[in-house]
Structure formats: C-alpha cells, structure tokens
C-alpha cells in the first residue's frame, strides 16, 4: 500500500499517516499480548530484574470522564481501570517494595529479584481519591513526592493553567488569538485545524517550556491579563488541583503511602541559582516535617532535571535517595541521588502485555 499526502501538503519522511500509526500500535499490542499469554514476557522481565529494581513513575489516576476534562498531558494520566490492572500485574509478577525497604536494599547493596517501587510525582488530589483505594486493594505500597507550594493552596501548575487559557483562546475570536500569540510567542492560528483543541493547546505549551523560569511566569501573567479583559473566561481548576494537607496527612498515616519531597515551586532545579536550589530542598523538607511530623529523606527532581552539583546539594540537604525521570532500572551501585525510573501512562500500558513490555524497556 502506498500512502500519499493530501493535495497541497507534502508528507515528510518522519511523518506517519494515521493508518500506518494505527497499524504499528496494533502490531505492538498484539506482540505484547502473545508474549504475555505465553509467559515469555514474564520470564524476560524476571531476567532483567535479577538483582535490580524497576521504579515506576506515575502522576495522575483519573476516570475517563475527568481525563477528558483535564489539561494535563496524556503522558501523565492513567484511568483507575488501567491502574488496577497494572497493580494486579505488579502484585502477581513483581516484588513491590516500600520506600523504606528500597532504601535498605540500596544501603546493603542487594535487591531481591523482580524488585519494584511505585512512585507518584506532584501530589494531585486524585492520588488519594482514586489511586489509594486500588493500592490498598492490591496491597502495593507507594511513595508520593509533594510539590509543597501547591498542596492545600488551590493553585495548579503553570502548564495546566496556560493550557486552559490557550484552549479558550483557540475557541475565541481572531483578536484574542493574536494577542495571546504575540504575548507568548506561539502561533495559535496554526493549531486551529487540529480536531482535539485540548491536545493542540498542550502542544503549544511545550513551546513555552523552553523559556527561562522568570520568562514563563511573566508569559502566564500576561496571558491571564489578556483574558481578564475578555468576557466568558473562567479559570476552572476543579480537575487539575492538588491534594490538601489533610490528604497528605492521611496518606502519611496510612501504611500504603509514604511522603517524599518534589521541592516547593516545581521549577526545574537546573534553572535556578545554587542558593535557590538549597532553599527549594530545605524549605520543602521543613514544610513536610511541619505538616506530617516526619522530615522526608527521599525526593524526586521537578521535571527530572538534575546535575552533578544538584545531586550533591540534594545529598547535603539530607535526602538519602533522589529520583530523576531518566529511563532505566536501579542497581545497588547506582548514585543514590540520580536514580532512574520508568514512566507509565494510559497509552503506554493499556494491557498487561504492554505494561510488562514497558517495564522490560521494550517500548
């Protein structure tokens, strides 16, 4: 079969037509299903995790009707149904550890076979609402890393907030789109032909991520000022909100969840001055200690961004373990403040086969 581009549009070499993309996904899912049903995937994962650990990175667990309304990227969302399936596989095929057990394995230099640690970044409200009951049901422990400046405030990350504003802009008149485009230096007009306006807005936000932290804050404030002059815009954070400290305290007192730090402002530490990095590390730990009674000794870097100097500052701040978003396994001899993880979301692990293939680092 030969694919041709629509009239007036060239098909670039690295572009996949929808049918071709669908076929690739279907083949991948079919192969993963065969590997799972025959036990080949289970044996392969066991061999890969001989003396090593897979640290699974989650963010949000949202029912489909809420997932359709979130402005979080698809790459950080799973449905409760998929999450329950994944935790069942973790319980049946892997050896889930608490963060305390994981830390002891790092200190002693030995992991049990098929070791696994489940982690959550940020501190979204849905972690308690939808993830906790499933983790209890499956008897799988987890750790949640809190971005402390957001817990209990009603605020949300700038990415979700800006995505919502750009989505409104895409539905507005040309003058609003022109003002937002000029302010943010993005091209809203180019996204008008995208059927999924939410996805289009999130893709525009990815362009803003490249800016320095101060410029991002200014851009979001400018966009908010523009829309404040436009009737009909409502800053709705009901879906994209964080847990409050009552939630965090409940998780802390539950044997299922442990609490770690995700710093304060969720600003990538590589974008901050050394004194600001120290402040983020110290202040977030102190806030968690104040609200839960225990100072955390584990943390996850905002956006996963780390350097040798930041890892050293993290160690000096008293964090025994720190996790990046770099993909891979954890071995006992790895640098404790630069540990790898495997991101899991709905589309990457929608079946038991795809989930195990993800853990096997096959896709």
N, C-alpha and C positions, 0 to 999 in steps of 0.2 A: 504494500500500500504506500502511495506517495502522498505526503502532506504538502499542500500549497497554501501560501499566505493569502488572506483576503485582498481584493483589489486595493491598490494604493498603499499596502503595508508590506514591507519586507519582513521575512521570517529570519531572524538572526540565528546563527548556528547554535547558540546556547539557550534558545527558547524552545520549550516543549509544548506542542499543541495539546489542548485539553484531553483528547482521546489518548494520545501517547502517554501523557502523565498518568491518566487513569489506569491504563494497562500496566504501567510499571508498578503502581501501587497494588494492583490486583495480583500481579505475579509475586511481589514481595510478600504479601499477606498469605498467598497460597503456599509458598515455600516455607514460610514460618509455621503455618498450620501443619504441614506434613512433618516438619522437624519436631514439632511439639507432640503430635499424635504418635510418632514412632519412638519418642524418648531420646532422639539424637540431640535435641537442643538441651534437654536437662543434663545429659552427660557432658556435653560441651561446656555448659556453664559451670558445672561442678569442677571440671578440669581447669577452667580459667580462674576459678576462685579457690584453688588449693593454696591455703596459706595467705590469701589476700581477701580484701573486703570490697564489696560494691556499696558505695554510698549513694543512695537515690535522692535526687533533689526534686522536691515538689514546691508549689507555691499555693495554688488555689484549688478547691474542690467545690464545684458549683453545679446544681441541677441544670438541665438543658435550657429551661425557660429563663434562668438567670444568666447562664453563659451567653445567651443570645442578646442580653442587655448590657453585658459588661464592656468596658473599654480597655480591659486588659488584653494583651496579645494572646492569641490562641496557644502560643508556646508555653504558657504557664498555667493552663486550665485543664482539669480533668473532671468528668462527671462522677457523682457518687457511685453509679453502676460500674464504671470502668475502675474506679479506685478500689471498690470492694473486690472485684476480680483480681486486680493486681496484688492486693494484700493477701488474698487467699493463696496466690501463687508464692508470695514471699513466705507465708507460713508453711506451705507444703513442700516447697522446693529449696528454700534457703534457710539460713540460720540467723534470724533477726536478733540484733544486739541492742541493749540500751546504750546511751552515750557513755555511761559510767563503765560498762563492760568494754566498749570500744576503746576508751582511753586507757584502760588497764592493758588491753592487748597491745596497744602502741608502746606502752612503757615496758612491757615484758618481752616485746619482740616476737609475738606469736599470735596469729589469728586462727580460730577454728575454721575448718573447711566450710565453704559456702557462706561466709560471714556477710552480713548485710546490715546497713544502718539507714533508716528512713529519716529524712530531714525536710523541714519546711522553711522557706525564706519569707521574710517581711512581717508576718503577723496579721494576716487578713482575718476578718471575723468568721469567715466560713471554715477556718481550721477547727474551731471549736464546734460550730454548728453542724458541719457535715463530715469532717474527717475524723473527729474524736470518736463518735459512736462506732464507726467502722473499724478503727484501730482497736477499740475495746473488744468488739465482736470477734475480730481475728486474732486478738492477743498479740499485736505487733506494737512494740514501743517506738517512739519517735522523739525528735527534738525540734523545737520551733525557734528560729532566730528572729528576735524582735527589733524592728527599727523604732527605737523608743520615742522619738519625737512625734510619731504618728499615733501611738497607742492611746486610745481614750480621748482623742482631740477632735474627731470628725473630719480631719483633713485627709487628703488622699495624695498619692504620688503625682508629680507633675505630668508624667506620661499619660495617666488616665484622665487627668483634668484637661490637658491640652487636646487629647484625642476627642473628648466630648465637645470641646469648643470648635475644633476643626470639622467634626461631624455636623454640628449646627451650621457652620459656615458653608459646607457643601450643599446644604438644603436651603440656603438663603439666596438673596439676590446678588447680582454681579458686584455691586459696590462693596458689600460686606466681604465677599471673597477677595476683592482687590486689596482692601485694607489689611486683611489678615495675611495675604500673600506678601505684601510689602513689609509688614512688620516682622514676620517670621522668616522671610526669605525662602519661602516654599511656594510651589505652583499649584494652587488649589484647582485651577481650571483644568489642569492635566488629569486630575483624578475624577472629573465629572462622569466620564464614561464607564467607570468601574461599577458594576452592579451592586457590590457589597460596599456601601458607603462607610461602614464602621471599619472594615479592613483597609479601605483607602485612607481613612483618617489616621489609622495606626501606622501605616506605611509612611505617611508624611511626617509623623512624629519621629520616625527613625532618622530622618534627615537632621532634625534639630538636636538629636543626641550627640552629634559630633561637636557641638559648640562647647566652649568653656562653661563651667557651672554658673558663673555670675551672668553670663550672656543668656543662658537658658532661663534663669529666674526672671531676668528683665523681659525676655520674649513672652513668657507666660503672663506676666503682669500686663504687658502691652495688649496681648490678645484679650485678656479679661476686661481691660478698659474699653476696648473697641466694642465688645459685646454688651458691656454695661449700657452703652448708648443705643443698643438695638432692642426693640421690644420682642418679647417672646422667649428669650433665652433663660433657661433655668439650670443652675449648677446642681445637678442631682447626683448625690454620692451614696445613695442608698445601697447599691450593689457593690460599688468599689470603695468600701470603707474598711477600717481596721478594727480589730478587737479592742475592747477597753481593758482597764487593769483588773476589773473583776473577772473577766475571761482569762486573763493571763494568770491570775492567782489561782483560779480553778484548775487550769492546766498544770500549774506548778505543784498543786497538792494532789494531783491525780498521778498514779503510778505509770500511766501511759505516756505522758508527755514530759519532757524536760525543757527548760528555758535557756536559750543562749542569746548572744548579742548579734545584732545586724547593724551595729553602730547607731547613730542618732538620726541624721538627716537623710540617709540613704544616698548620699553623694559618694561616687566612686573615690576611694581614698587616694588614688593616683592623681586626682585633680586638685588635691588640697596641699597646702603647705605643711611641713613637718609638725609644726605646733598645732595645727588644726587636726591632723591625724591623731595625735596624742589626746587631744580634747575629745574627739569622737569616741575613741576607745575607752577612755576613763569615764566620761560622762554617761555613756550608755550602760556600762557595768554598774556604776553607782546607782543609776535610776532603777535598774532591775533589782539590785540589792535592797533599795529602799522600799520597793513595792512588793517584793516576794520574800524578803528575808534572807536571800542567798545571792551572793555575787557569782555571776557565771564565769566559767573557766573555758568555755567554748564559744566560738563566734564564726560567722560567715561574712565574707567581704561583700559589700554592696556592689552589685554588678559583677562580682567575682574578681574585680581588678586588684592586683597585688604586685608588689615588687620586693626585692631582697630587703630593702630598707624598711618597707612597711611590715614585712613579716617579722623583722627584728623588733620593731616598735610594738607589734602585737604580742610577741613573747614577753617583752619587758613590761607590758601592761597587765600581765598575769594570765593571759589566755594560753592554756596548755595546748589546745587544738584550734585550728582555723581552717576554714574550707573555702576553696575557690569554686569557679564554675568550669575549670578545665576538665575535659572529659577523660575518664580513665578510672583505674582501680587504685586502692590504697594498699601499700605493702608496709610491713613493720618498720623498715628502714627509711621510709619517706620523711621529708621535712615536716614536722608536726604542724607548722603554721602555713603550709602550702599543699593542702590535701585535695585530691581530685574528687569529682562527683559525676553522676550520670543524670542528666535532666530527663524528666518524664512528663509527658503531656498526653492529651486525649488522642491525637492523631498518630503519635509515635508508638503507642502501646495499647491499641484498642482491643486486642485479642491476647489470650495467654501466650500464643506463639510469638507475636510481635513484641510483647513485653519481655519475654525471655531473650529474644533476639536483641532487644535494646540493651539488656543487661550484659549480654555477650559481646557488646560493642560491634555487632554486625550491621547496624544501621543507625 
